[in-house]
Amino acid sequence: MEFEIKKTIKFNDEDLVDILSSALSGGVGYWAFVEYNPEGYRLAKNLLVENGVEEDSICYEDVLLQMLKIDFPIYFDDIEEYDENNRYNGNKLTLKKLESGIKQSIIENFWDGDWCKFDACVADNIIQLALFGEVVYA
């Protein structure tokens, strides 16, 4: 017998910030150099402040998520191939790709959506699935 089970998992901004935070503070550090457009960062931070978020409470990952929301990608370069003279040419993470990576991580059983089982390794897998469609670095 074969049957399909569907599961809906809702993610809010705090969840997405947690994924970015875990990925950037340990998850992808062994393979990726992460960079972003400074103008996009400034615009995203200003937008958060304009929307009532106290500037002192804004963390780096809050701004990065806001950047993704206003269509400024985050770039992930292979740390061994990074060329400072050739910036912003790495793998582009967009909000749509991040969503895809989250879905794929659950479909491919890298994570079941349970936050009690979430860590930097899961965040790394999500980012890799978002960027490459597979886990390239292990």
Protein Blocks (a to p, Z undefined) as FASTA:
>chain_A
ZZdddddddddfklmmmmmmmmmnommmmmpccdddfklmmmmmmmmmmnopafklpcfk
lmmmmmmmnopacddddfklgcfklghkaccddfklmmmmmmmmmmnopaghiaklgcfk
lmmmmmmmmmnopafbZZ
